[in-house]
Amino acid sequence: MKGSRGRRARATKRGPQAREAGRGGPGKAGRGEERAEGGRKRGPGEEGIGGMARMAAHEVRNALSVLYNVATGLRRAVPAGQPDTETLLSILDEELRRLDRLTHDLVSFAVTGPPVRSRVRVADLVQRAVQEARRRCPVGEGARVEVTVRRGATEAFLDPDRMLEALACLVRNAIEASNGRGGVRVCATREGKRLRIEVLDEGPGLPAEDVERIFDPSFSTKASGVGLGLALCRQIARRHGGELTAGPGPGGAGACFRLEVPVVEGGS
């Protein structure tokens, strides 16, 4: 039993994403989330939900990491030239990664603290989001992603970790909607005291009846999943004093997701 625990502890460092979900673990979370919006102290229920979610995620990821390493070992042990076995292992690998992403989204959705703001270079943030989206998406490496940061949209006062999570999710969705072949555009502009970041794809677009439903945590247009990604993105935008909306792209082609947040401290 003791040896098994030792192997599991080491395996967690090599899992699908191998990071504590949410704010990077309980230590990081506590510094920025001791007080809720408006400066009031957070209640025990608020901290309890986030803490329990992080502990549950830690245990789930321990198990996922072990299974992920087992799948890697099996792939090495299987002789070449067995396509059926390789297909099954690829399915197992993808499902483990999907469960890891779901665990991350569930914990992030449970975090109730305010954004931990700092001054952020918008161009750097967007480029990091594109890189992260490519890493998460199976077809991301070959996708065409064009980034434009217009004059005036150089800096903003944001929570860099949460905003990175939201933008990476939006870009990943755009790449998937375009099947990795169509173009994806990310454009950042400043209008007054608000930063606007648009993510446009060349996919099939959004049915009019789904424009708001896609932000419901229980709604998803994918074959598997619970739709937490866009719900989490909107939650992040609103906790910054902003909003996330969706609609058709230019000329009615594809989809456009528009994230707007204040660029200055205090959400003005």
N, C-alpha and C positions, 0 to 999 in steps of 0.2 A: 504493500500500500504506500509506504513511504517513497519507494522508488518511482511509483506511478505519479505521485504528486510532484516529484522533482522534474520528471519529464514534462508534465503539463505546464509547470511554471516556466520552463525554458521555452516551450512551444509558443507561449503567448507573444513572444517577441517576434515571431515570424508569421503571424496570422495575416489574413487578407488585407487589413488596414493597419493592425497592430498599434492602435492608439486608444486611449480612454475616450469614450464618447462624450459629447457635450463640450465642456469648457476645458478639456485636457486633463481631467481628473479632479478629485475633490479638493486638492490643494490649490489649484488655480481658481477653481470656481469660487471658493470662499472669499478670496480677496476682492472680487468685483461684484459679489452678489449679496453682501451683508445687508444692504438696504434696498428697498424696492423703489419704484418711481415716486418722486416727490420727497425723497429723503426719509420716509418712514421705515422703521425696523421691520424686517421680514418676520412673519409669523412662523411658528414651528411647523405648521402644515406645509407652507411653501418650501422651506428647506427640506422637509421630510420627503416630499414627493421627488424632488430633484436628486436627493441623496440616495433614496431607494432605487430610483431608476438607474443611477450610475453603478450602484452595487450589483443590480441585476444584470446590467450590460457587461460588467466585468466578468461575471460568472458565465454568461452566455458566450462571450468571446473566448474565454478559456477553452470551452468545449469546441467552439468553431475552429480555433487555432489547431487543436489536436487533430480534428477531422481533416483540416486543410493539409497538415503535414502528412497524415496517413495517405491522402490522395496523391500527394507529391511522391511519397515513397513507392506507392503502387505504380505510378507512371514510370518511374525509373526501373522497377522490377519487371514490367511487362515487356516482352520481346517486341522488337520493331515488326511492323507488317501486320498488326492486328487492329484494323480500323474500327471494328465494333467496340472493342475494349477502350480504345482511345476516345471514341465518341461518348461513351458512358462516363469516363473520367472527366471529360470536358464539361459535361452536363453537371456532374457533381461539383466541380470547381466553380462553375458559374452560380449554382444555387447557394453554395457557401458564401460567395461574395455578395449575393443578393441579400442573404440573411444578415450579413455583417452591416450592409448599408441600412437595412431596415432597423437594426438595433441602434445604430447611430442616430437615425432620424427620430426614433421614439424617445431617446434620451434628450436630444436637442429640443424636441417639442415639449418635454416636461419641464425644461429649465424656465423658471419664471422671473429671474432677476433682470434688472435693466441692462442695457448695453454698457460695456466697459469701453468708453470712447477714448480715442487718441487721434492725433493728426495723421492723416493717411494720404499718401500720394496715389491719386486715382489711377494713373497709368500703370503703376506697379501692381495695384490691387487687381485690376482687370486682367493683366497678363498672367498673374498667378492663378486667377480663376480659370483662365483658358487652359493653362497647363494642368491644373487639377482635373478639369472636365475631361481632357484628353486621357488622363491616366485612368479615370473611372470608367470610360466608355470603350467597349471592345473595338469600335470602329473609329475611335477618336484620333488615332495617329495619322490617318490619311485624310481627315476632314479639313476643308478650307474654312478658316476662321479669320475674318478681317476685323481688326480693332482700330477704332478711331476715337481719340480723346481730343475734343475741341478746346480752343483757347478759353480760359476761364474755369475749366473743370480740372484744375491741377491738383487741388487738395480739398479734403473734407474731414470733418470731425466725426468719426465713425468707430464702431467696434470692428476692428479689422478681421477678427476670427469669424464672427457671425456673418459679416457682410461677404467675406470670402466664401463661406458655406452657401449663402443664397445665390451668389453669382455663378459659382461652379455648378450648382444644380441647374440653373437656367440655361447655361451654355451646354451642359451635358444633354439636357432635354432637346435643345435645338439641334445638336449634332445627331441625336437619335432620330428626331423627326425628319431630318434630311437624309437619313440612312447612310451618313458618312460621306455622301457624294455631293449633295447640294451645298451651296455656300451658307455660312453663318456669319452674321455681322453683329458686332458689339459696338455701340456708339455712346459715348459719354459727353453730355453737355451740361452747362450751368444756365439756369434761368432764375435770375434774382438770387435769392438765398437758398435755392434748392438745386440739388444735383439730380440729373435724370440719366439713367442708364437703360438703353434699349437693347434687347437681344432679339434679333430677327432671324428666322430660318426660311428655308425653301421647301418645307414639308407640305403635307396636305391641308394645313390650316386648321382652324377651330370651328366646329359647328356653332351657330349663334346660341343654341340652347345650352352649350357647355361652357360658355365664356366665364360664368361665375361658378358653376358646379366644379370646375377643375381645382378650385381652391378648397373644396370640402375634403377633410381628411379621409372620409369614407368613399371617395369617388376616385376612380382611376380609369384611364383609357387603355392601359396596358393589360396584356394577358395575365400578368402576375403583378402583385403589389397592392398597396392600400392607399396610394395617393398622398402620402405624407409629405413628399418633397415640396410641392408647390404650396401646400398649407404652411409648411415651415418657412418657406421663403417669404410669404405674406406676413407671417408672424414677426419675422426679423425686421421687415420693412416698417411695420406698424410700431414696433417697440423703439424704432429710431425716430418716431414721429412722422413717418412717411407712408407710402402706399405702394402696392404692386397690383397692376392691372394687366389684362390681356385683351388682344383683339387681332383682327386681320393685319397682315403686312401691307406694304405699299401696293396699291392696285388690287388689293384683295387676295394677293398671293401669299401663301405661307402664314406664319403667325408672328406677332410682335408682343413681347412681354416688356412692360415699361415699369421700372423701379425708380421711385422718386423719394428722396430723403433730404432733410435739411443739411446744409454744409457747415453750419456754425454750431458752437456749443449752446446747449439749452433748447435745441429743437425749434428755434425761431425761424 
